[in-house]
Amino acid sequence: MAVQEITQTWVGATAKQIARAVRRGDASATQVVADHLDHIATADRELSAFRVVRAGEAIVEAEKVDEQEELADLPLAGVPVAVKENTAVAGLPTWNGSAAARSPIAEDDHEVVRRLRGAGAVILGVTRMPELGLWALTDDETSVTRNPWRADRTPGGSSGGSAAAVAAGLVPIAHGNDGLGSIRIPAACCGLVGLKPGRGVVPCQLGANDWFGLAEHGILATTVADAAVGFSVLAGRRPDKLVPPQRLRVATSLRSPVRGVRADEPNRDAVATASRLLAAAGHDTIAIDPVYPTALSLRGTATWFAAAAQEIRASGLDRRSLQRRSRRHAAVGDWVDRRGLVREADRAQWRERSIRFFADNSVDLLLTPALAATPPSATGWAGGSWRANLLTSIRYAPYAAPWNIAGLPALVVPVGLRPDGLPVAAQLVGPPGSELLLLAVAGQFELAAPWPRHAPNWPRVPTVAG
C-alpha cells in the first residue's frame, strides 16, 4: 500500500511566527498566503466567514513582500490578514453587511488597512458582518456565518466573519471594529482575544460620524502577543514588549448594565476563574460594582438607533432595499433624533463618571463577564423581526456597550469552556491609555491557563512548527 505524503502548511501558525519566519527567510510570504488561500477555499464553504477573497491580488501582493530587500522593520511581514467589510479596501466595494448597503468600489485603502499593508501584512479579503453592523449576529439573505466551535451557533457580531475566520485558522489575525461591542462579543463567542482601544488611539473614520464617536478599530487574535502586535500596527506605534504588571488592584463586578438581564452561571463562573488567575499572578481583587445609571441603557440604545438612521441618511441608501430589521431600527433612530435624545453631554458625563470609578475606588482595572448567555443560534436573523434581533442582541451581550459610550479601552480574554462546549470569556476594562496594561494582564492569564488557539478540529490541515 502506498504511503500518502502529508504536506504541512503555515495554516494555524501565529502572526508572530509567520512574520519571524518570513523575515528570516525560513518561509516566503507567497507560500504562506497560498497555504491560507487553499484552506479558505475549502473551509469557508462551511463557515461563510468571507464576503470576498482576493486570491489573485493577494498572491501578487505577497510576491511584492518577498521582493523587498529589507524586511526587518515589518512586524507583520507576510502575515495573511482579513478586513471587516465595512472598512475600505482599495479595489473592492465596501459591503457594509449586505448588497443593499454596499458602497462603490473604493479607490483607496482606509488608514488602518494602509497601516496593515505598511507593516507587511497581505489582505486576503473582507469578512462578513450584519447589515450596517447593527447586530450581535452575523448573517444576511445570502448566507449565515457560523461559529467554528459549533456550527449551529453564531460567531457573534458585528465582526462575526473576522472572528470565525481567526477561530478556524483561515487567517492568524483579523481586523474588526467595535461600536457597542462588535469586537469583544465575537471574541467571546469564538474563544479569542479581542481588544477595543480607547477613544482616539486608532483613526476611526467610519461612516457618518464614527457612530457618534463610539466606534473603534481593533484586532481579533488567538494569542495575546498577536493581539499586541496588531494593536501597535493599527495605532501607528512600534511594537511594545508587554511587561507583566506588578501588584494591581482590580474591581470585579457581575452587575449587568441592562436592568432585568443577568449573567448565567457559566459567565459568572468565568469571572470567578479570572479572579483566581489575577490572585495567582499577585494581584488583589475586590468586589465593586460600577453604578450604571438607568438612563445609560436608554441613552445607549437610543444612540444605537440614531447611528443607523444617520448612517443611512449620510450614505444615501434606499431604505426600501434594506432588511426589515434595519428599516425599523433606523425609523426608531429618526424618532429619537427628532426628540434630541442622543446628546454628547450625556456621553461626556458617563465618560467622566467611568474615569472617576478607577480613581475613586483606587482600582487599576475592572473585571466583568464578557457575555450574559451562550451565543444564540446561527440562523436567518436577517429575515427575522426587529424585536427578535434587538432583544436577542441585548440579552446575551449587555456588558460591552457602556465602555464604547465612555470611550475606555476594554479587552475580552478566554478563560475556559461552558458546559455546552463553547468558550467562555471575561472582560477587562481600564482607564484611558491602559491598552498595554490590559494586554499584559491577559498575557498573565494566557501563561497561567492557556486556552485552545482554535476551535476543536480546526484548522483541518497539518501545520508547521513556527
KOLZAGU-841769 format. One record per residue (C-alpha): residue number from 1; residue in three letters; x, y, z. Coordinates in steps of 0.1 Angstrom, whole numbers, plus 5000, padded with zeros to 4 digits. Example, Ala and Ser with C-alpha at 12.3 -4.5 7.8 and 13.67 -1.06 7.14 Angstrom:
<r 1, ALA, <5123, 4955, 5078>> <r 2, SER, <5137, 4989, 5071>> 
This chain:
<r 1, MET, <5000, 5000, 5000>> <r 2, ALA, <5014, 5034, 4991>> <r 3, VAL, <5021, 5058, 5019>> <r 4, GLN, <5003, 5091, 5013>> <r 5, GLU, <5026, 5121, 5017>> <r 6, ILE, <5013, 5147, 5041>> <r 7, THR, <5022, 5182, 5032>> <r 8, GLN, <5025, 5207, 5061>> <r 9, THR, <5014, 5243, 5057>> <r 10, TRP, <5017, 5276, 5076>> <r 11, VAL, <4980, 5275, 5083>> <r 12, GLY, <4975, 5276, 5121>> <r 13, ALA, <5007, 5294, 5129>> <r 14, THR, <5005, 5326, 5148>> <r 15, ALA, <5011, 5360, 5132>> <r 16, LYS, <5044, 5364, 5151>> <r 17, GLN, <5056, 5330, 5140>> <r 18, ILE, <5048, 5338, 5103>> <r 19, ALA, <5064, 5372, 5104>> <r 20, ARG, <5096, 5359, 5121>> <r 21, ALA, <5099, 5331, 5095>> <r 22, VAL, <5094, 5355, 5066>> <r 23, ARG, <5119, 5380, 5079>> <r 24, ARG, <5145, 5352, 5084>> <r 25, GLY, <5139, 5337, 5050>> <r 26, ASP, <5126, 5305, 5065>> <r 27, ALA, <5093, 5309, 5047>> <r 28, SER, <5081, 5331, 5018>> <r 29, ALA, <5051, 5353, 5021>> <r 30, THR, <5039, 5338, 4988>> <r 31, GLN, <5038, 5303, 5002>> <r 32, VAL, <5022, 5314, 5035>> <r 33, VAL, <4995, 5333, 5016>> <r 34, ALA, <4990, 5304, 4991>> <r 35, ASP, <4986, 5280, 5021>> <r 36, HIS, <4959, 5301, 5037>> <r 37, LEU, <4940, 5307, 5004>> <r 38, ASP, <4939, 5269, 4999>> <r 39, HIS, <4925, 5265, 5034>> <r 40, ILE, <4899, 5292, 5028>> <r 41, ALA, <4888, 5277, 4995>> <r 42, THR, <4876, 5245, 5013>> <r 43, ALA, <4869, 5255, 5049>> <r 44, ASP, <4849, 5287, 5042>> <r 45, ARG, <4822, 5267, 5025>> <r 46, GLU, <4812, 5256, 5060>> <r 47, LEU, <4817, 5289, 5078>> <r 48, SER, <4809, 5317, 5053>> <r 49, ALA, <4833, 5340, 5071>> <r 50, PHE, <4844, 5358, 5040>> <r 51, ARG, <4824, 5380, 5017>> <r 52, VAL, <4852, 5384, 4991>> <r 53, VAL, <4885, 5366, 4989>> <r 54, ARG, <4912, 5384, 4969>> <r 55, ALA, <4931, 5353, 4958>> <r 56, GLY, <4950, 5366, 4928>> <r 57, GLU, <4956, 5400, 4942>> <r 58, ALA, <4968, 5386, 4975>> <r 59, ILE, <4994, 5364, 4958>> <r 60, VAL, <5007, 5393, 4938>> <r 61, GLU, <5010, 5414, 4970>> <r 62, ALA, <5027, 5385, 4988>> <r 63, GLU, <5053, 5384, 4959>> <r 64, LYS, <5060, 5421, 4964>> <r 65, VAL, <5067, 5414, 5001>> <r 66, ASP, <5091, 5387, 4992>> <r 67, GLU, <5109, 5411, 4967>> <r 68, GLN, <5116, 5437, 4994>> <r 69, GLU, <5152, 5438, 5003>> <r 70, GLU, <5147, 5449, 5039>> <r 71, LEU, <5120, 5431, 5060>> <r 72, ALA, <5135, 5437, 5094>> <r 73, ASP, <5111, 5466, 5102>> <r 74, LEU, <5079, 5448, 5091>> <r 75, PRO, <5062, 5434, 5122>> <r 76, LEU, <5036, 5416, 5101>> <r 77, ALA, <5059, 5405, 5072>> <r 78, GLY, <5039, 5381, 5050>> <r 79, VAL, <5011, 5377, 5076>> <r 80, PRO, <4977, 5370, 5060>> <r 81, VAL, <4950, 5393, 5074>> <r 82, ALA, <4913, 5397, 5069>> <r 83, VAL, <4895, 5431, 5070>> <r 84, LYS, <4859, 5436, 5081>> <r 85, GLU, <4837, 5445, 5051>> <r 86, ASN, <4827, 5480, 5064>> <r 87, THR, <4863, 5492, 5061>> <r 88, ALA, <4876, 5504, 5027>> <r 89, VAL, <4900, 5481, 5008>> <r 90, ALA, <4911, 5496, 4975>> <r 91, GLY, <4896, 5478, 4945>> <r 92, LEU, <4867, 5463, 4964>> <r 93, PRO, <4832, 5476, 4972>> <r 94, THR, <4826, 5484, 5009>> <r 95, TRP, <4798, 5460, 5016>> <r 96, ASN, <4786, 5471, 5050>> <r 97, GLY, <4768, 5438, 5056>> <r 98, SER, <4746, 5434, 5025>> <r 99, ALA, <4743, 5440, 4988>> <r 100, ALA, <4717, 5467, 4996>> <r 101, ALA, <4741, 5486, 5019>> <r 102, ARG, <4771, 5482, 4996>> <r 103, SER, <4790, 5513, 4986>> <r 104, PRO, <4810, 5517, 4953>> <r 105, ILE, <4845, 5503, 4947>> <r 106, ALA, <4870, 5520, 4970>> <r 107, GLU, <4898, 5539, 4952>> <r 108, ASP, <4920, 5540, 4984>> <r 109, ASP, <4925, 5519, 5015>> <r 110, HIS, <4912, 5530, 5048>> <r 111, GLU, <4940, 5543, 5070>> <r 112, VAL, <4940, 5511, 5092>> <r 113, VAL, <4943, 5490, 5061>> <r 114, ARG, <4971, 5512, 5048>> <r 115, ARG, <4989, 5506, 5082>> <r 116, LEU, <4984, 5469, 5080>> <r 117, ARG, <4999, 5468, 5045>> <r 118, GLY, <5027, 5491, 5056>> <r 119, ALA, <5036, 5465, 5083>> <r 120, GLY, <5039, 5438, 5057>> <r 121, ALA, <5005, 5422, 5060>> <r 122, VAL, <4987, 5408, 5030>> <r 123, ILE, <4950, 5414, 5028>> <r 124, LEU, <4933, 5381, 5018>> <r 125, GLY, <4898, 5395, 5017>> <r 126, VAL, <4869, 5411, 5036>> <r 127, THR, <4848, 5393, 5062>> <r 128, ARG, <4811, 5393, 5067>> <r 129, MET, <4791, 5413, 5091>> <r 130, PRO, <4753, 5420, 5097>> <r 131, GLU, <4737, 5448, 5077>> <r 132, LEU, <4752, 5482, 5087>> <r 133, GLY, <4769, 5465, 5117>> <r 134, LEU, <4738, 5468, 5138>> <r 135, TRP, <4735, 5434, 5154>> <r 136, ALA, <4754, 5409, 5175>> <r 137, LEU, <4745, 5382, 5150>> <r 138, THR, <4761, 5378, 5116>> <r 139, ASP, <4741, 5367, 5085>> <r 140, ASP, <4723, 5382, 5055>> <r 141, GLU, <4699, 5369, 5028>> <r 142, THR, <4727, 5351, 5010>> <r 143, SER, <4745, 5333, 5039>> <r 144, VAL, <4747, 5326, 5076>> <r 145, THR, <4781, 5329, 5092>> <r 146, ARG, <4788, 5301, 5116>> <r 147, ASN, <4808, 5296, 5147>> <r 148, PRO, <4837, 5272, 5142>> <r 149, TRP, <4832, 5259, 5178>> <r 150, ARG, <4796, 5248, 5169>> <r 151, ALA, <4781, 5253, 5135>> <r 152, ASP, <4746, 5258, 5149>> <r 153, ARG, <4758, 5289, 5169>> <r 154, THR, <4766, 5324, 5158>> <r 155, PRO, <4801, 5337, 5160>> <r 156, GLY, <4786, 5370, 5173>> <r 157, GLY, <4786, 5403, 5156>> <r 158, SER, <4791, 5426, 5142>> <r 159, SER, <4827, 5414, 5135>> <r 160, GLY, <4814, 5379, 5133>> <r 161, GLY, <4831, 5369, 5100>> <r 162, SER, <4865, 5381, 5113>> <r 163, ALA, <4861, 5361, 5145>> <r 164, ALA, <4850, 5329, 5127>> <r 165, ALA, <4880, 5333, 5103>> <r 166, VAL, <4905, 5335, 5131>> <r 167, ALA, <4890, 5308, 5152>> <r 168, ALA, <4891, 5284, 5123>> <r 169, GLY, <4927, 5293, 5113>> <r 170, LEU, <4916, 5309, 5080>> <r 171, VAL, <4939, 5338, 5090>> <r 172, PRO, <4961, 5342, 5120>> <r 173, ILE, <4946, 5376, 5129>> <r 174, ALA, <4918, 5398, 5116>> <r 175, HIS, <4907, 5434, 5117>> <r 176, GLY, <4874, 5443, 5133>> <r 177, ASN, <4857, 5473, 5147>> <r 178, ASP, <4836, 5479, 5178>> <r 179, GLY, <4807, 5504, 5182>> <r 180, LEU, <4788, 5487, 5210>> <r 181, GLY, <4809, 5455, 5215>> <r 182, SER, <4814, 5443, 5179>> <r 183, ILE, <4850, 5431, 5185>> <r 184, ARG, <4846, 5418, 5221>> <r 185, ILE, <4813, 5400, 5216>> <r 186, PRO, <4826, 5378, 5187>> <r 187, ALA, <4859, 5373, 5205>> <r 188, ALA, <4839, 5359, 5235>> <r 189, CYS, <4818, 5337, 5212>> <r 190, CYS, <4848, 5323, 5194>> <r 191, GLY, <4874, 5319, 5222>> <r 192, LEU, <4897, 5348, 5210>> <r 193, VAL, <4915, 5378, 5224>> <r 194, GLY, <4897, 5409, 5213>> <r 195, LEU, <4908, 5445, 5221>> <r 196, LYS, <4888, 5476, 5217>> <r 197, PRO, <4912, 5505, 5221>> <r 198, GLY, <4903, 5537, 5238>> <r 199, ARG, <4889, 5567, 5220>> <r 200, GLY, <4913, 5584, 5197>> <r 201, VAL, <4941, 5558, 5198>> <r 202, VAL, <4934, 5544, 5163>> <r 203, PRO, <4920, 5565, 5135>> <r 204, CYS, <4883, 5556, 5131>> <r 205, GLN, <4867, 5573, 5101>> <r 206, LEU, <4837, 5550, 5099>> <r 207, GLY, <4805, 5561, 5083>> <r 208, ALA, <4788, 5594, 5091>> <r 209, ASN, <4803, 5602, 5125>> <r 210, ASP, <4820, 5570, 5138>> <r 211, TRP, <4787, 5560, 5155>> <r 212, PHE, <4787, 5593, 5175>> <r 213, GLY, <4823, 5586, 5184>> <r 214, LEU, <4816, 5552, 5199>> <r 215, ALA, <4833, 5531, 5172>> <r 216, GLU, <4870, 5519, 5173>> <r 217, HIS, <4891, 5497, 5151>> <r 218, GLY, <4909, 5467, 5167>> <r 219, ILE, <4923, 5432, 5162>> <r 220, LEU, <4910, 5397, 5169>> <r 221, ALA, <4937, 5371, 5176>> <r 222, THR, <4944, 5337, 5191>> <r 223, THR, <4972, 5349, 5213>> <r 224, VAL, <4979, 5380, 5234>> <r 225, ALA, <5012, 5385, 5215>> <r 226, ASP, <4994, 5386, 5182>> <r 227, ALA, <4968, 5410, 5196>> <r 228, ALA, <4995, 5433, 5209>> <r 229, VAL, <5014, 5435, 5176>> <r 230, GLY, <4982, 5440, 5157>> <r 231, PHE, <4972, 5468, 5181>> <r 232, SER, <5006, 5485, 5177>> <r 233, VAL, <5003, 5485, 5139>> <r 234, LEU, <4968, 5500, 5139>> <r 235, ALA, <4978, 5526, 5164>> <r 236, GLY, <5009, 5536, 5143>> <r 237, ARG, <5033, 5526, 5171>> <r 238, ARG, <5064, 5504, 5172>> <r 239, PRO, <5055, 5471, 5188>> <r 240, ASP, <5060, 5473, 5226>> <r 241, LYS, <5072, 5444, 5247>> <r 242, LEU, <5044, 5436, 5273>> <r 243, VAL, <5058, 5438, 5308>> <r 244, PRO, <5040, 5417, 5335>> <r 245, PRO, <5025, 5443, 5358>> <r 246, GLN, <5033, 5445, 5395>> <r 247, ARG, <5005, 5441, 5421>> <r 248, LEU, <4973, 5456, 5408>> <r 249, ARG, <4940, 5463, 5425>> <r 250, VAL, <4912, 5450, 5403>> <r 251, ALA, <4875, 5456, 5408>> <r 252, THR, <4852, 5427, 5400>> <r 253, SER, <4815, 5430, 5392>> <r 254, LEU, <4787, 5408, 5379>> <r 255, ARG, <4762, 5436, 5378>> <r 256, SER, <4746, 5440, 5344>> <r 257, PRO, <4743, 5474, 5327>> <r 258, VAL, <4709, 5464, 5315>> <r 259, ARG, <4681, 5461, 5341>> <r 260, GLY, <4665, 5426, 5341>> <r 261, VAL, <4694, 5409, 5323>> <r 262, ARG, <4717, 5387, 5345>> <r 263, ALA, <4748, 5367, 5336>> <r 264, ASP, <4742, 5329, 5335>> <r 265, GLU, <4761, 5306, 5357>> <r 266, PRO, <4790, 5298, 5332>> <r 267, ASN, <4796, 5335, 5327>> <r 268, ARG, <4795, 5342, 5364>> <r 269, ASP, <4820, 5313, 5369>> <r 270, ALA, <4842, 5329, 5342>> <r 271, VAL, <4846, 5360, 5364>> <r 272, ALA, <4854, 5338, 5394>> <r 273, THR, <4880, 5319, 5373>> <r 274, ALA, <4895, 5352, 5361>> <r 275, SER, <4896, 5364, 5397>> <r 276, ARG, <4916, 5334, 5407>> <r 277, LEU, <4940, 5339, 5379>> <r 278, LEU, <4945, 5375, 5390>> <r 279, ALA, <4952, 5364, 5425>> <r 280, ALA, <4976, 5338, 5414>> <r 281, ALA, <4995, 5365, 5394>> <r 282, GLY, <4999, 5385, 5426>> <r 283, HIS, <4970, 5410, 5421>> <r 284, ASP, <4943, 5420, 5446>> <r 285, THR, <4906, 5417, 5436>> <r 286, ILE, <4877, 5435, 5454>> <r 287, ALA, <4840, 5433, 5446>> <r 288, ILE, <4829, 5468, 5435>> <r 289, ASP, <4800, 5474, 5411>> <r 290, PRO, <4800, 5504, 5387>> <r 291, VAL, <4769, 5524, 5391>> <r 292, TYR, <4752, 5522, 5358>> <r 293, PRO, <4726, 5550, 5357>> <r 294, THR, <4691, 5539, 5344>> <r 295, ALA, <4695, 5565, 5317>> <r 296, LEU, <4727, 5549, 5305>> <r 297, SER, <4710, 5519, 5290>> <r 298, LEU, <4682, 5541, 5275>> <r 299, ARG, <4707, 5566, 5260>> <r 300, GLY, <4729, 5538, 5247>> <r 301, THR, <4701, 5521, 5230>> <r 302, ALA, <4689, 5555, 5216>> <r 303, THR, <4724, 5561, 5202>> <r 304, TRP, <4723, 5526, 5186>> <r 305, PHE, <4691, 5535, 5168>> <r 306, ALA, <4702, 5570, 5158>> <r 307, ALA, <4735, 5558, 5144>> <r 308, ALA, <4716, 5536, 5119>> <r 309, ALA, <4694, 5565, 5109>> <r 310, GLN, <4724, 5589, 5104>> <r 311, GLU, <4744, 5563, 5085>> <r 312, ILE, <4716, 5557, 5061>> <r 313, ARG, <4709, 5594, 5055>> <r 314, ALA, <4746, 5602, 5051>> <r 315, SER, <4752, 5574, 5026>> <r 316, GLY, <4721, 5580, 5006>> <r 317, LEU, <4709, 5544, 5008>> <r 318, ASP, <4675, 5535, 4997>> <r 319, ARG, <4658, 5524, 5029>> <r 320, ARG, <4633, 5503, 5010>> <r 321, SER, <4661, 5480, 4998>> <r 322, LEU, <4673, 5473, 5033>> <r 323, GLN, <4663, 5444, 5056>> <r 324, ARG, <4632, 5448, 5076>> <r 325, ARG, <4651, 5448, 5109>> <r 326, SER, <4674, 5476, 5097>> <r 327, ARG, <4645, 5498, 5084>> <r 328, ARG, <4627, 5496, 5117>> <r 329, HIS, <4659, 5503, 5136>> <r 330, ALA, <4665, 5534, 5115>> <r 331, ALA, <4629, 5545, 5118>> <r 332, VAL, <4632, 5545, 5156>> <r 333, GLY, <4665, 5563, 5152>> <r 334, ASP, <4647, 5591, 5133>> <r 335, TRP, <4623, 5594, 5162>> <r 336, VAL, <4650, 5597, 5189>> <r 337, ASP, <4669, 5621, 5167>> <r 338, ARG, <4639, 5644, 5163>> <r 339, ARG, <4635, 5644, 5201>> <r 340, GLY, <4671, 5652, 5209>> <r 341, LEU, <4676, 5620, 5229>> <r 342, VAL, <4712, 5615, 5217>> <r 343, ARG, <4734, 5641, 5233>> <r 344, GLU, <4771, 5645, 5236>> <r 345, ALA, <4767, 5659, 5271>> <r 346, ASP, <4753, 5626, 5283>> <r 347, ARG, <4782, 5606, 5268>> <r 348, ALA, <4807, 5631, 5283>> <r 349, GLN, <4791, 5627, 5317>> <r 350, TRP, <4793, 5589, 5316>> <r 351, ARG, <4829, 5591, 5304>> <r 352, GLU, <4838, 5613, 5333>> <r 353, ARG, <4820, 5591, 5358>> <r 354, SER, <4837, 5560, 5344>> <r 355, ILE, <4871, 5575, 5347>> <r 356, ARG, <4864, 5586, 5382>> <r 357, PHE, <4853, 5550, 5391>> <r 358, PHE, <4890, 5539, 5389>> <r 359, ALA, <4903, 5569, 5409>> <r 360, ASP, <4876, 5570, 5435>> <r 361, ASN, <4879, 5533, 5443>> <r 362, SER, <4917, 5532, 5439>> <r 363, VAL, <4915, 5504, 5413>> <r 364, ASP, <4936, 5498, 5382>> <r 365, LEU, <4911, 5477, 5362>> <r 366, LEU, <4876, 5464, 5362>> <r 367, LEU, <4867, 5428, 5356>> <r 368, THR, <4832, 5418, 5343>> <r 369, PRO, <4816, 5390, 5324>> <r 370, ALA, <4820, 5392, 5286>> <r 371, LEU, <4786, 5378, 5278>> <r 372, ALA, <4754, 5370, 5298>> <r 373, ALA, <4744, 5338, 5280>> <r 374, THR, <4756, 5313, 5254>> <r 375, PRO, <4759, 5326, 5218>> <r 376, PRO, <4725, 5324, 5200>> <r 377, SER, <4717, 5301, 5172>> <r 378, ALA, <4732, 5306, 5137>> <r 379, THR, <4700, 5311, 5117>> <r 380, GLY, <4683, 5336, 5094>> <r 381, TRP, <4682, 5365, 5117>> <r 382, ALA, <4684, 5389, 5087>> <r 383, GLY, <4649, 5378, 5078>> <r 384, GLY, <4636, 5380, 5113>> <r 385, SER, <4617, 5407, 5132>> <r 386, TRP, <4634, 5438, 5145>> <r 387, ARG, <4622, 5429, 5180>> <r 388, ALA, <4638, 5395, 5180>> <r 389, ASN, <4671, 5408, 5167>> <r 390, LEU, <4670, 5437, 5192>> <r 391, LEU, <4662, 5416, 5223>> <r 392, THR, <4685, 5387, 5214>> <r 393, SER, <4715, 5410, 5210>> <r 394, ILE, <4708, 5429, 5242>> <r 395, ARG, <4701, 5398, 5264>> <r 396, TYR, <4731, 5378, 5255>> <r 397, ALA, <4756, 5406, 5253>> <r 398, PRO, <4749, 5436, 5276>> <r 399, TYR, <4783, 5441, 5291>> <r 400, ALA, <4803, 5457, 5263>> <r 401, ALA, <4784, 5488, 5253>> <r 402, PRO, <4790, 5511, 5283>> <r 403, TRP, <4827, 5512, 5276>> <r 404, ASN, <4821, 5524, 5240>> <r 405, ILE, <4800, 5552, 5254>> <r 406, ALA, <4827, 5561, 5279>> <r 407, GLY, <4855, 5557, 5252>> <r 408, LEU, <4876, 5535, 5275>> <r 409, PRO, <4898, 5506, 5264>> <r 410, ALA, <4883, 5471, 5270>> <r 411, LEU, <4895, 5436, 5262>> <r 412, VAL, <4880, 5401, 5262>> <r 413, VAL, <4901, 5371, 5271>> <r 414, PRO, <4892, 5334, 5271>> <r 415, VAL, <4891, 5317, 5305>> <r 416, GLY, <4876, 5283, 5298>> <r 417, LEU, <4847, 5264, 5284>> <r 418, ARG, <4809, 5263, 5290>> <r 419, PRO, <4791, 5231, 5298>> <r 420, ASP, <4778, 5232, 5262>> <r 421, GLY, <4814, 5231, 5249>> <r 422, LEU, <4816, 5267, 5237>> <r 423, PRO, <4843, 5290, 5250>> <r 424, VAL, <4837, 5314, 5279>> <r 425, ALA, <4855, 5347, 5284>> <r 426, ALA, <4859, 5376, 5308>> <r 427, GLN, <4861, 5414, 5301>> <r 428, LEU, <4888, 5437, 5314>> <r 429, VAL, <4882, 5475, 5313>> <r 430, GLY, <4908, 5501, 5321>> <r 431, PRO, <4911, 5539, 5322>> <r 432, PRO, <4923, 5559, 5292>> <r 433, GLY, <4957, 5548, 5279>> <r 434, SER, <4956, 5513, 5295>> <r 435, GLU, <4956, 5492, 5264>> <r 436, LEU, <4991, 5477, 5270>> <r 437, LEU, <4982, 5471, 5307>> <r 438, LEU, <4951, 5452, 5296>> <r 439, LEU, <4971, 5431, 5272>> <r 440, ALA, <4998, 5424, 5298>> <r 441, VAL, <4973, 5411, 5323>> <r 442, ALA, <4957, 5390, 5295>> <r 443, GLY, <4992, 5377, 5289>> <r 444, GLN, <4994, 5366, 5325>> <r 445, PHE, <4961, 5347, 5321>> <r 446, GLU, <4974, 5330, 5290>> <r 447, LEU, <5006, 5319, 5307>> <r 448, ALA, <4988, 5305, 5337>> <r 449, ALA, <4958, 5289, 5319>> <r 450, PRO, <4965, 5286, 5281>> <r 451, TRP, <4934, 5283, 5260>> <r 452, PRO, <4928, 5264, 5227>> <r 453, ARG, <4941, 5287, 5200>> <r 454, HIS, <4915, 5274, 5175>> <r 455, ALA, <4881, 5257, 5177>> <r 456, PRO, <4882, 5219, 5180>> <r 457, ASN, <4891, 5202, 5148>> <r 458, TRP, <4902, 5235, 5132>> <r 459, PRO, <4923, 5242, 5111>> <r 460, ARG, <4919, 5209, 5092>> <r 461, VAL, <4954, 5207, 5078>> <r 462, PRO, <4987, 5196, 5092>> <r 463, THR, <5007, 5227, 5102>> <r 464, VAL, <5044, 5235, 5105>> <r 465, ALA, <5061, 5245, 5138>> <r 466, GLY, <5066, 5282, 5138>> 
